[in-house]
Amino acid sequence: MQKKILIVDDHDDLKSALTKVFSKIGYFVKTAESRKEAIELDQTSDFDLVITDLDGDKAFPKKETEEPADTCLPTKNGEEFSRSFVKAFKICATNFQRENFDEAELKDLFETILNYKAQFVDKTNTVKHIREKIEFEFPSAISLMHSILDYLMKRVEKVGVVDTENSNLFIALDEAFVNAIKHGNKFDANKIVRISAEVSKTEARFTIEDEGEGFDVNSIPDPTDPENLFKASGRGVLIIHNVMDEVRYNERGNRLEMVKKTEAEKSDR
C-alpha cells in the first residue's frame, strides 16, 4: 500500500523539493501552507507521516493576551534545553531544530519512522481483524493454571474484547479452571485439562474440558435459594453465568463452553 506523507510548511521551495524527492520514490505527498490548512484537510488520520518545520506561534497560534508558550525548540539555557528534548520526545518529534539534511539521509530517516509505525502502530490496528486460536493441555495442577490464565487475559485485552481492569472475566475463567481441576479431575495429575480460546474483535470464546466423570448441571443447588445461602456448591457456576454472555455444558458435564462479547457487539444485537 502506498504510504502517504503530509508536508506542512510555509516555504514553497522546500515543499516543492520534498514533494519531488518523495513522489519519485513512490510516496503519495500532500502539502499545506499552515497548520490551519492542514487540519482542515479530509481524513488527516490517513497520513502515515507529517513533516513540518512550523514552531511556536506558527504551529500553535495563541491569543495576544496569553503568556508565551513553552515550545519544543532547544534553548541556550541548559535546564530549558533538557525539558525541550523531553517534550519533543513525548510528542514523537525526531531530529528537530536540525539543519543540512541531505536527500539520502532524509530517505533513511523517513523509512525508519514509517517502518516503526508499521510495526508498532499499524500492527495493533491489524490485529483487530484477526481471529486468534489458542490451545493448552496441562496436568491437573493449580500452579500451572495461573500462568495460562494470565496469558489468556493479556491476549483478550490486546485484541480489545474487554478492559481487564474493569471486567470480571478473570474471575469467571478462574472459577472454570478450578472446577475442572478440583471437581472434574479431582487434582489427579495423571488427568489432563484442555483449554482452547478463540479471540476476535467481537468476542472471546473459551472451551474448558476435563477427564473427569462429569456431572449433571441441573443437580447443582441454586445458590440464590435462602436455604442454600451458606452452601459453597453452585456459586462458581452462578458467577460464570453472571459474567459470561453464553454458557453451555456438554451432556456429560465435563466440557464447558462460554463466550464473552464486546460491549459494542452486544449493543448491536
C-alpha positions as CSV (number, residue, x, y, z in Angstrom):
1,M,0.0,0.0,0.0
2,Q,1.3,3.4,-0.9
3,K,2.5,5.5,2.1
4,K,1.1,9.0,2.5
5,I,3.1,12.0,3.6
6,L,1.7,15.4,4.6
7,I,4.2,18.3,4.4
8,V,3.1,21.4,6.4
9,D,5.5,24.3,5.6
10,D,5.3,28.0,4.6
11,H,8.3,27.8,2.3
12,D,7.2,26.9,-1.2
13,D,10.7,25.9,-2.4
14,L,11.1,23.4,0.4
15,K,7.7,21.9,-0.1
16,S,8.3,21.6,-3.8
17,A,11.7,19.9,-3.3
18,L,10.4,17.4,-0.7
19,T,7.4,16.6,-2.8
20,K,9.7,15.9,-5.8
21,V,12.0,13.7,-3.8
22,F,9.4,11.5,-2.1
23,S,7.0,11.3,-5.0
24,K,9.9,10.0,-7.1
25,I,10.4,7.1,-4.7
26,G,6.8,6.1,-4.5
27,Y,5.2,8.1,-1.7
28,F,1.9,10.0,-2.1
29,V,2.7,13.6,-1.0
30,K,0.2,16.3,0.1
31,T,1.2,19.8,1.1
32,A,-0.3,22.5,3.2
33,E,0.8,26.1,3.9
34,S,-0.2,26.3,7.5
35,R,-1.4,24.2,10.5
36,K,-5.0,25.6,9.9
37,E,-4.9,24.4,6.3
38,A,-3.6,21.0,7.4
39,I,-6.2,20.3,10.0
40,E,-9.0,21.3,7.5
41,L,-7.9,18.5,5.1
42,D,-10.2,15.5,4.8
43,Q,-9.1,12.3,6.5
44,T,-5.9,13.7,8.1
45,S,-5.5,10.5,10.1
46,D,-4.8,8.6,6.8
47,F,-1.4,10.1,6.6
48,D,1.5,7.9,7.7
49,L,3.9,10.8,8.3
50,V,3.6,14.5,8.9
51,I,6.6,16.7,8.2
52,T,6.7,20.3,9.4
53,D,9.1,23.0,10.5
54,L,6.4,25.2,11.9
55,D,7.0,26.1,15.5
56,G,5.8,28.5,18.2
57,D,3.0,30.8,17.1
58,K,3.1,29.5,13.5
59,A,2.3,25.9,14.6
60,F,0.1,26.7,17.6
61,P,-1.4,30.2,17.3
62,K,-2.0,31.9,20.7
63,K,-4.2,34.8,21.7
64,E,-2.2,38.0,22.2
65,T,-3.2,38.1,25.9
66,E,-1.7,34.7,26.6
67,E,1.8,34.3,28.0
68,P,4.4,33.0,25.6
69,A,4.1,29.2,25.5
70,D,7.0,26.8,26.0
71,T,7.9,25.2,22.7
72,C,9.7,22.1,21.7
73,L,12.7,24.1,20.4
74,P,16.0,23.9,22.3
75,T,17.2,27.0,24.1
76,K,20.6,28.1,25.3
77,N,19.6,27.6,28.9
78,G,20.7,24.1,29.9
79,E,17.6,23.2,32.0
80,E,15.2,24.5,29.5
81,F,17.1,22.7,26.7
82,S,16.7,19.4,28.6
83,R,12.9,20.0,29.1
84,S,12.6,20.8,25.4
85,F,14.1,17.5,24.4
86,V,11.8,15.6,26.8
87,K,8.8,17.4,25.5
88,A,9.8,16.7,21.9
89,F,10.3,13.1,22.6
90,K,6.9,12.8,24.2
91,I,5.2,14.1,21.0
92,C,7.3,11.8,18.9
93,A,9.3,14.6,17.3
94,T,12.6,13.5,15.8
95,N,15.7,15.5,15.0
96,F,14.0,18.8,15.5
97,Q,16.0,22.0,15.0
98,R,18.4,20.1,12.8
99,E,19.7,21.6,9.6
100,N,21.5,20.4,6.4
101,F,19.9,17.1,5.8
102,D,20.9,15.6,2.5
103,E,18.5,13.6,0.3
104,A,19.8,10.2,1.2
105,E,19.7,10.9,4.9
106,L,16.1,12.1,4.7
107,K,15.1,9.0,2.9
108,D,16.7,6.8,5.5
109,L,15.1,8.8,8.4
110,F,11.6,8.7,6.9
111,E,11.9,5.0,6.1
112,T,12.9,4.3,9.7
113,I,9.9,6.2,11.0
114,L,7.5,4.5,8.6
115,N,8.9,1.1,9.5
116,Y,8.4,1.8,13.2
117,K,4.8,2.9,12.5
118,A,4.1,-0.2,10.5
119,Q,5.5,-2.4,13.3
120,F,4.1,-0.8,16.4
121,V,1.1,1.3,15.3
122,D,-0.5,-0.3,12.2
123,K,0.1,-3.8,13.6
124,T,-2.2,-3.1,16.6
125,N,-4.9,-2.0,14.3
126,T,-4.5,-5.0,12.0
127,V,-4.8,-7.5,15.0
128,K,-8.4,-6.4,15.4
129,H,-9.3,-8.1,12.2
130,I,-7.7,-11.5,13.1
131,R,-9.3,-14.4,14.9
132,E,-6.7,-16.0,17.1
133,K,-7.0,-19.6,18.3
134,I,-5.0,-20.7,21.4
135,E,-4.9,-24.3,22.8
136,F,-3.4,-25.6,26.1
137,E,-3.1,-29.0,27.7
138,F,-1.8,-29.3,31.2
139,P,-1.9,-31.7,34.2
140,S,-4.4,-31.0,37.0
141,A,-2.3,-28.6,39.0
142,I,-3.5,-25.2,40.2
143,S,0.1,-23.8,40.0
144,L,0.1,-24.4,36.2
145,M,-3.3,-22.8,35.8
146,H,-2.3,-19.3,36.8
147,S,0.3,-18.6,34.0
148,I,-2.2,-19.8,31.4
149,L,-4.9,-17.6,32.9
150,D,-2.6,-14.6,32.8
151,Y,-1.6,-15.2,29.2
152,L,-5.2,-15.5,28.1
153,M,-6.2,-12.3,29.8
154,K,-3.4,-10.4,28.0
155,R,-4.5,-11.8,24.7
156,V,-8.1,-10.8,25.3
157,E,-7.2,-7.3,26.3
158,K,-4.7,-7.0,23.3
159,V,-7.5,-7.7,20.8
160,G,-9.8,-5.4,22.7
161,V,-12.6,-7.7,23.8
162,V,-12.6,-6.4,27.4
163,D,-10.8,-3.9,29.6
164,T,-9.3,-6.4,32.0
165,E,-9.1,-3.7,34.8
166,N,-12.9,-3.3,34.7
167,S,-14.1,-6.8,33.9
168,N,-14.9,-9.9,35.9
169,L,-13.7,-12.2,33.1
170,F,-10.7,-13.2,35.1
171,I,-13.0,-14.4,37.9
172,A,-15.2,-16.4,35.6
173,L,-12.2,-18.1,33.9
174,D,-10.6,-18.8,37.3
175,E,-13.8,-20.5,38.5
176,A,-14.0,-22.6,35.4
177,F,-10.3,-23.7,35.5
178,V,-10.5,-24.6,39.2
179,N,-13.8,-26.5,38.7
180,A,-12.1,-28.6,36.0
181,I,-9.0,-29.3,38.2
182,K,-10.7,-29.7,41.5
183,H,-14.2,-31.1,40.8
184,G,-13.6,-32.7,37.4
185,N,-10.2,-34.3,37.6
186,K,-10.1,-34.2,41.5
187,F,-6.5,-33.0,41.4
188,D,-5.3,-36.2,39.7
189,A,-2.1,-35.1,38.0
190,N,-2.5,-38.0,35.5
191,K,-5.6,-36.4,34.1
192,I,-5.4,-33.5,31.6
193,V,-7.2,-30.2,31.4
194,R,-7.7,-29.0,27.9
195,I,-8.4,-25.3,27.2
196,S,-9.0,-23.6,23.9
197,A,-9.7,-20.0,23.3
198,E,-10.8,-18.2,20.1
199,V,-10.4,-14.5,20.3
200,S,-11.6,-12.0,17.7
201,K,-12.5,-8.3,17.6
202,T,-16.1,-9.1,18.7
203,E,-15.8,-11.9,21.2
204,A,-13.7,-14.3,23.2
205,R,-14.8,-18.0,23.1
206,F,-13.4,-20.4,25.7
207,T,-13.7,-24.2,26.0
208,I,-12.6,-26.0,29.2
209,E,-12.6,-29.8,29.2
210,D,-11.5,-32.2,31.9
211,E,-11.2,-36.0,32.0
212,G,-13.4,-36.5,35.0
213,E,-16.7,-38.3,35.2
214,G,-18.7,-35.1,34.6
215,F,-21.9,-34.0,36.4
216,D,-25.5,-33.1,36.0
217,V,-25.6,-29.3,35.8
218,N,-29.3,-29.3,36.7
219,S,-28.5,-31.1,40.0
220,I,-26.4,-28.1,41.3
221,P,-28.2,-26.4,44.3
222,D,-29.5,-22.9,43.5
223,P,-27.1,-20.7,45.5
224,T,-29.7,-17.9,45.5
225,D,-32.2,-20.0,47.4
226,P,-32.3,-18.9,51.0
227,E,-31.8,-22.5,52.1
228,N,-28.5,-22.6,50.2
229,L,-27.0,-19.3,51.2
230,F,-24.3,-20.9,53.4
231,K,-23.5,-23.7,51.0
232,A,-20.4,-23.3,48.8
233,S,-21.6,-25.5,46.0
234,G,-23.0,-23.8,42.9
235,R,-21.5,-20.4,43.5
236,G,-18.8,-20.8,40.8
237,V,-21.3,-21.8,38.2
238,L,-23.5,-18.9,39.1
239,I,-20.6,-16.5,38.8
240,I,-19.8,-17.9,35.4
241,H,-23.4,-17.4,34.2
242,N,-23.4,-13.8,35.5
243,V,-20.2,-12.8,33.9
244,M,-20.3,-14.6,30.5
245,D,-22.8,-13.9,27.7
246,E,-23.2,-17.5,26.7
247,V,-22.6,-20.7,28.8
248,R,-23.1,-24.3,27.7
249,Y,-22.1,-27.7,29.1
250,N,-22.0,-30.9,27.1
251,E,-24.3,-33.8,28.1
252,R,-21.7,-35.5,30.2
253,G,-20.9,-32.3,32.1
254,N,-17.1,-32.4,31.6
255,R,-16.8,-29.7,28.9
256,L,-17.8,-26.1,29.4
257,E,-18.1,-23.6,26.5
258,M,-18.5,-19.9,27.3
259,V,-18.5,-16.7,25.4
260,K,-17.7,-13.1,26.3
261,K,-18.7,-10.5,23.8
262,T,-17.5,-6.9,23.4
263,E,-19.9,-4.2,24.6
264,A,-20.2,-2.9,21.0
265,E,-21.2,-6.4,19.8
266,K,-23.8,-6.7,22.5
267,S,-25.3,-3.3,21.7
268,D,-25.6,-4.1,18.0
269,R,-27.8,-7.0,18.7
